[in-house]
Amino acid sequence: MPYFLGPEMLLRIPALLLAITFHEYAHAKVSYSLGDPTPKWRGRLSLNPLAHLDPVGLLMLWLFKFGWAKPVEINPNYYKEPKKGIVLVSLAGPIANLILALLTMVILKLDIFHNGILDNFIYILFLYNLTLAVFNMIPIPPLDGSKILMGLLPARYSYEFSQLETYGPFILVLLVYFGLLNVILNPLIVFVHSGLNTLSDLLLLRF
């Protein structure tokens, strides 16, 4: 059997769909709650994975663990405080992934399924949510971290930083090509994993 049709690769598909769907839905929901009707008009207030998928981005994520979903269109002009609104909307996706990562870690520690396939699926779902949360917080356009940073910077520096938007995807491709993305991600993933591990132990009263 080709490696890309192996059990783990097949389990990645539903795990990816869940992680991406909740990430993008969170963006849409928060923007809508701040008064922006654009996500609703665009059909993004949905937990239907088809509303959020970019086929090429999904294929890249599945095969190479680096890809993208369809960006949620928002209009900050509807927000009472546009800069603050952009920060909140941008945070929503990674936070949704962190919540799912925490829930899946708790499930793994409870060991309730006693089923190899289900346990493996939950573990893959955990890894994808953890990785998506950390990856999207990197402050390189067009990732969520860049929008958060722009929202927090003073207007002058925010504008200057926004000029990187055109080069952001190219920078990301270079980081992947030269293997530098993992150098950045791995320590952050270990740090966040440790925090989730501590929090999940507290939730399970494991002191």
C-alpha positions in Angstrom: 0.0 0.0 0.0 1.4 3.5 -0.9 2.4 5.5 2.2 -0.2 8.2 1.4 -3.0 5.6 1.7 -1.7 4.1 4.9 -4.0 4.1 8.0 -2.3 7.2 9.6 -2.5 9.2 6.4 -6.2 8.3 6.0 -6.9 9.4 9.6 -5.3 12.7 8.9 -8.2 13.7 6.6 -11.0 13.9 9.2 -8.5 15.3 11.8 -7.5 18.1 9.4 -11.1 18.8 8.5 -12.1 19.2 12.2 -9.0 21.4 13.1 -9.4 23.7 10.1 -13.2 24.0 10.3 -13.1 25.0 14.0 -10.3 27.4 13.3 -12.0 29.2 10.5 -15.5 29.1 12.1 -14.0 30.8 15.2 -12.7 33.7 13.1 -16.1 34.0 11.4 -18.1 33.8 14.7 -16.1 36.4 16.5 -16.1 38.8 13.6 -19.9 38.4 13.3 -20.3 38.9 17.1 -18.5 42.2 16.8 -21.1 43.4 14.3 -19.6 42.3 11.0 -22.1 40.6 8.7 -19.6 39.7 6.1 -18.8 36.1 7.3 -22.5 35.3 7.4 -23.0 36.7 3.8 -20.1 34.6 2.7 -21.4 31.4 4.2 -18.6 31.1 6.8 -20.8 30.9 9.9 -20.9 27.1 9.4 -19.3 24.0 10.8 -19.5 22.4 7.4 -15.9 21.8 6.4 -16.8 22.5 2.7 -17.4 26.1 3.6 -13.8 26.6 4.7 -11.6 24.4 2.6 -9.1 25.4 0.0 -8.6 22.1 -2.0 -4.9 22.8 -2.8 -4.2 24.0 0.8 -5.8 20.9 2.2 -3.8 18.6 -0.1 -0.6 20.4 1.0 -1.5 20.0 4.7 -2.3 16.3 4.2 0.9 15.4 2.3 3.4 17.9 3.7 1.9 19.2 6.9 2.1 22.7 5.5 -0.9 24.3 3.8 -3.8 26.7 4.2 -7.6 27.0 4.4 -9.9 29.5 2.7 -9.4 32.9 4.5 -12.4 34.3 6.3 -13.4 37.6 4.7 -14.1 40.3 7.3 -14.8 44.0 7.3 -13.2 45.8 10.3 -15.2 48.9 9.5 -18.2 47.3 11.2 -16.2 47.1 14.5 -16.6 49.8 17.2 -12.8 49.5 17.7 -11.3 48.2 14.4 -7.8 47.5 15.7 -9.0 45.7 18.8 -11.5 43.8 16.7 -8.9 42.6 14.3 -6.8 41.3 17.3 -9.8 39.4 18.8 -10.8 37.9 15.4 -7.2 36.8 14.7 -6.8 35.3 18.2 -10.1 33.3 17.8 -8.7 30.7 15.4 -5.6 29.7 17.4 -7.6 29.8 20.6 -10.2 27.4 19.1 -7.4 25.0 18.1 -5.8 25.2 21.6 -9.2 24.4 23.2 -9.5 21.4 20.9 -6.0 20.4 21.7 -6.7 20.5 25.4 -9.9 18.5 25.1 -8.2 15.8 23.0 -5.3 15.6 25.5 -7.8 15.1 28.3 -9.5 12.3 26.3 -6.1 10.7 25.7 -5.3 10.8 29.3 -8.6 9.3 30.3 -8.0 6.4 27.9 -11.7 5.9 27.4 -11.8 4.2 24.0 -9.4 1.3 24.3 -9.4 1.2 20.5 -6.2 1.6 18.6 -7.8 3.4 15.6 -9.8 5.9 17.7 -6.9 6.6 20.0 -4.7 7.2 17.0 -7.3 9.5 15.5 -7.6 11.5 18.7 -3.8 11.8 18.9 -3.5 13.0 15.3 -6.3 15.5 16.0 -4.4 16.7 19.1 -1.2 17.2 17.1 -2.9 19.1 14.3 -4.7 21.4 16.6 -1.5 22.1 18.6 0.5 22.7 15.5 -2.1 24.9 13.8 -2.4 27.0 16.9 1.3 27.6 17.2 2.0 27.9 13.5 -0.7 30.6 13.1 0.7 32.7 15.9 3.9 33.2 14.0 4.0 37.0 13.1 4.5 36.5 9.4 1.8 37.7 7.0 -0.8 36.4 6.3 -0.8 34.3 9.4 -2.9 35.3 12.4 0.1 36.3 14.4 0.9 39.1 12.0 -2.5 40.6 12.3 -2.4 40.4 16.1 1.0 42.2 16.0 -0.3 44.8 13.6 -3.2 45.4 15.9 -1.0 45.9 18.9 1.7 48.1 17.3 1.4 51.9 17.2 -0.2 53.1 13.9 3.1 54.1 12.3 4.9 50.8 13.0 1.7 48.9 12.2 1.6 50.4 8.7 5.3 49.7 8.1 4.9 46.1 9.2 1.8 45.7 7.0 4.1 46.3 4.0 5.5 42.8 4.5 2.1 41.4 3.5 3.2 41.0 -0.1 6.3 39.1 0.8 4.9 37.0 3.6 4.0 33.8 1.6 7.4 33.9 0.0 9.1 34.2 3.4 7.1 31.2 4.6 8.0 29.1 1.5 11.7 29.9 2.1 11.5 28.9 5.7 9.9 25.6 4.8 12.4 25.0 1.9 15.4 25.6 4.1 14.0 23.7 7.0 13.9 26.7 9.2 10.2 26.6 10.0 10.7 23.6 12.2 13.6 25.3 14.0 11.1 28.1 14.9 8.0 25.9 15.5 9.4 23.0 17.5 10.5 24.9 20.7 7.2 26.7 20.6 5.2 23.5 20.2 7.1 21.9 23.1 6.4 24.9 25.3 2.7 25.0 24.5 2.5 21.2 24.8 4.0 21.5 28.3 1.4 24.1 29.3 -1.5 22.0 27.9 -0.1 19.0 29.8 -0.1 20.9 33.1 -3.6 22.4 32.5 -5.0 19.0 31.5 -3.6 17.5 34.7 -5.2 20.2 36.7 -8.5 19.5 35.0 -8.2 15.8 35.8 -7.1 16.7 39.4 -3.7 15.0 38.8 -1.4 17.1 41.0 
